[in-house]
Amino acid sequence: MPLLDNMGRGEHGREVKTTIDLSDNLFVRARQLAHKEHKTLRALVEEGLTLALDEYERRSSPKIKPVVFGGQGLSDEFRQASWPRLREVIYPRRGG
């Protein structure tokens, strides 16, 4: 049985009526929270689905591989320097 059963037109930007199968426990908890927060169940479902999709997209974003240069790292002058000191040297006209 599909989780979502599209009952509407589905045209971009239009509302779509959808059937969602939920466990009794999840439905009761969602309905109670919606009541407590003065929201509709629809608003709560949209909020939760948006959060879930955003998290999925965040996790599935390509990881940026760090750029590593061969060498010995920082020179002796900066090896023990604090980040504010490094910023001051890197961005001298910006007030560090």
Secondary structure, DSSP 8 states (H G I E B T S, - for coil): --SEEE-S---TTS---EEE---HHHHHHHHHHHHHTT--HHHHHHHHHHHHHHHHHHHHS--------SS-SS-TTTTT--HHHHHHHHSGGGT-
